Amino acid sequence: MVLLGRLSLFGQGAARLDEEVIAVTARWHPLFNTRKLRAYAAGRDAEAATLEQLEQAFGEQTGRQVPLATREQLQAAAPHDVGQLLQPLQERATEAGLTAAELLRARGQREAQAMTELLAAQRQRIQAEQLRRQSAQLEFEFSGDESRQVRADMLAWTRRLAAIEGALEREPRRIEDGFAVRLTRVEPLGLVYLWPQGG
């Protein structure tokens, strides 16, 4: 049997950062459905085989109906079985959540670094243009209109440089904070019983 769950990671302002479906598999048999179910270990052969059978079952178009008595038996067992596997589902979700949060943190750092480099490059271009204009102004006499335009450009660049300095302080941290996980939620999605065709 397979219990499927959804892991959702949320950031600032309840922004959804990541979502993935996780699965917990266990051996189920109608003769021992009142006993405690044990989830197969993640990544082990039994889990891999169960998930492979699930994929095959979804791919098959047999058109066969599950007998009513079997459906009733499975529906009666489902609440108990879900309850038995909620703890393993939560444990899997915790592991997957930690991995996803680390990947998000690394992505936030990369994007923050890219923003820092972009802003620094803008600052460098503006400073280079300021120096070029200042040296040109010393070499040539500008008319009144040209002189006013140069002063307006220099003032605009000075303001833009101040804005870039502020952005260099704020934006990388804001970007990293945008990828920080603030809330993790796990919810069961569905329960699948793999029933033999002859059963």
C-alpha positions as CSV (number, residue, x, y, z in Angstrom):
1,M,0.0,0.0,0.0
2,V,1.1,3.6,-0.6
3,L,0.1,6.7,1.4
4,L,0.7,9.8,-0.6
5,G,1.1,13.2,1.0
6,R,1.8,16.7,-0.1
7,L,4.6,18.7,1.5
8,S,4.2,22.5,1.1
9,L,6.8,25.1,2.1
10,F,5.8,28.7,2.6
11,G,7.9,31.9,2.9
12,Q,7.1,35.5,3.7
13,G,3.5,36.5,3.3
14,A,2.4,32.9,2.9
15,A,4.2,32.7,-0.5
16,R,4.4,29.1,-1.7
17,L,8.1,28.3,-2.2
18,D,7.9,24.6,-2.9
19,E,5.5,21.7,-3.1
20,E,6.1,18.1,-3.6
21,V,4.4,14.8,-3.3
22,I,5.9,12.3,-0.9
23,A,5.1,8.6,-0.5
24,V,5.2,6.1,2.3
25,T,4.9,2.5,1.4
26,A,4.1,-0.5,3.6
27,R,3.2,-4.1,3.3
28,W,-0.6,-4.7,3.7
29,H,-2.5,-7.9,3.7
30,P,-6.2,-8.3,4.6
31,L,-5.4,-11.0,7.2
32,F,-3.3,-8.6,9.3
33,N,-4.9,-5.3,8.8
34,T,-5.5,-4.8,12.5
35,R,-1.8,-5.1,13.3
36,K,0.6,-2.2,13.3
37,L,1.8,-1.3,9.8
38,R,5.5,-0.8,9.3
39,A,6.6,1.6,6.6
40,Y,9.3,0.4,4.3
41,A,12.6,2.3,4.6
42,A,13.1,5.1,2.2
43,G,15.1,4.2,-0.8
44,R,15.2,0.5,-0.1
45,D,14.2,-2.3,-2.5
46,A,10.8,-3.0,-1.0
47,E,9.8,0.7,-1.3
48,A,11.2,0.9,-4.8
49,A,9.3,-2.2,-5.9
50,T,6.1,-0.9,-4.4
51,L,6.4,2.4,-6.1
52,E,7.2,0.7,-9.4
53,Q,4.1,-1.4,-9.1
54,L,2.1,1.7,-8.4
55,E,3.5,3.4,-11.6
56,Q,2.6,0.2,-13.6
57,A,-0.9,0.1,-12.1
58,F,-1.5,3.7,-13.1
59,G,-0.3,3.0,-16.6
60,E,-2.5,0.0,-17.2
61,Q,-5.9,0.5,-18.8
62,T,-7.5,-2.8,-17.8
63,G,-11.0,-1.5,-17.3
64,R,-11.5,-4.0,-14.5
65,Q,-13.7,-3.1,-11.6
66,V,-12.7,-3.9,-8.0
67,P,-15.3,-6.2,-6.5
68,L,-17.7,-4.5,-4.1
69,A,-16.8,-6.7,-1.2
70,T,-13.1,-5.8,-1.7
71,R,-13.9,-2.1,-2.0
72,E,-15.9,-2.2,1.2
73,Q,-13.0,-4.0,3.0
74,L,-10.5,-1.5,1.9
75,Q,-12.7,1.5,2.7
76,A,-13.2,0.1,6.2
77,A,-9.4,-0.4,6.7
78,A,-8.4,3.0,5.2
79,P,-8.8,5.2,8.3
80,H,-6.8,2.8,10.5
81,D,-4.1,2.4,7.8
82,V,-3.8,6.2,7.3
83,G,-3.5,6.6,11.0
84,Q,-0.8,4.0,11.1
85,L,1.3,5.7,8.4
86,L,0.9,9.4,9.4
87,Q,4.0,9.4,11.6
88,P,6.2,7.9,8.9
89,L,4.7,10.4,6.4
90,Q,5.6,13.2,8.8
91,E,9.2,11.9,9.2
92,R,9.6,11.6,5.4
93,A,8.2,15.1,5.0
94,T,10.6,16.5,7.6
95,E,13.6,15.0,5.7
96,A,12.3,16.3,2.4
97,G,11.5,19.7,3.9
98,L,15.0,20.1,5.2
99,T,16.5,19.2,1.9
100,A,14.2,21.6,0.0
101,A,14.8,24.4,2.5
102,E,18.5,24.0,2.0
103,L,18.1,24.1,-1.8
104,L,15.9,27.2,-1.5
105,R,18.5,28.9,0.8
106,A,21.3,28.2,-1.7
107,R,19.1,29.6,-4.5
108,G,18.4,32.7,-2.5
109,Q,22.1,33.2,-1.9
110,R,22.8,32.8,-5.6
111,E,20.1,35.3,-6.6
112,A,21.3,37.7,-3.9
113,Q,24.8,37.5,-5.2
114,A,23.6,38.1,-8.8
115,M,21.7,41.2,-7.6
116,T,24.8,42.5,-5.8
117,E,26.9,42.0,-8.9
118,L,24.3,43.7,-11.1
119,L,24.1,46.7,-8.8
120,A,27.9,46.9,-8.5
121,A,28.2,46.9,-12.3
122,Q,25.7,49.7,-12.6
123,R,27.6,51.7,-10.0
124,Q,30.8,51.2,-11.9
125,R,29.3,52.2,-15.2
126,I,27.9,55.4,-13.7
127,Q,31.1,56.3,-11.9
128,A,33.1,55.7,-15.2
129,E,30.6,58.0,-17.1
130,Q,30.9,60.7,-14.3
131,L,34.7,60.7,-14.7
132,R,34.5,60.8,-18.4
133,R,32.1,63.8,-18.3
134,Q,34.2,65.6,-15.7
135,S,37.3,65.3,-17.8
136,A,35.5,66.3,-20.9
137,Q,34.1,69.4,-19.1
138,L,37.6,70.4,-18.1
139,E,38.8,70.1,-21.7
140,F,36.0,71.8,-23.5
141,E,33.9,74.9,-23.0
142,F,30.2,74.0,-23.0
143,S,27.5,76.4,-24.0
144,G,24.8,77.3,-21.5
145,D,22.4,74.6,-22.6
146,E,25.1,71.9,-22.7
147,S,26.5,73.0,-19.4
148,R,23.0,72.7,-17.8
149,Q,22.5,69.3,-19.3
150,V,25.9,68.1,-18.0
151,R,25.0,69.4,-14.5
152,A,21.5,67.7,-14.7
153,D,23.2,64.4,-15.7
154,M,25.7,64.7,-12.9
155,L,22.9,65.3,-10.4
156,A,20.9,62.4,-11.7
157,W,23.9,60.1,-11.5
158,T,24.7,61.2,-8.0
159,R,21.1,60.4,-6.9
160,R,21.3,57.0,-8.7
161,L,24.6,56.2,-7.0
162,A,22.9,56.9,-3.6
163,A,20.0,54.7,-4.6
164,I,22.3,51.9,-5.6
165,E,24.2,52.1,-2.3
166,G,20.8,51.7,-0.5
167,A,19.8,48.9,-2.7
168,L,23.2,47.1,-2.1
169,E,22.4,47.2,1.6
170,R,18.7,46.1,1.3
171,E,18.1,44.0,-1.8
172,P,20.4,41.0,-1.2
173,R,19.0,40.5,2.2
174,R,15.4,40.9,0.9
175,I,16.1,38.3,-1.8
176,E,17.5,35.8,0.7
177,D,14.6,36.4,3.1
178,G,12.2,35.7,0.2
179,F,13.6,32.2,-0.1
180,A,13.5,31.5,3.7
181,V,11.0,28.8,4.7
182,R,8.7,30.2,7.4
183,L,6.0,27.4,7.5
184,T,5.9,23.7,6.5
185,R,2.7,21.9,6.0
186,V,2.1,18.2,5.4
187,E,-1.2,16.7,4.4
188,P,-2.3,13.3,3.3
189,L,-3.4,13.2,-0.3
190,G,-4.6,9.7,-0.9
191,L,-4.2,6.1,-0.1
192,V,-3.5,3.4,-2.7
193,Y,-3.9,-0.3,-2.2
194,L,-2.1,-2.5,-4.7
195,W,-4.4,-5.5,-5.1
196,P,-3.5,-8.5,-7.1
197,Q,-5.5,-9.0,-10.3
198,G,-6.5,-12.5,-9.2
199,G,-7.4,-11.4,-5.7
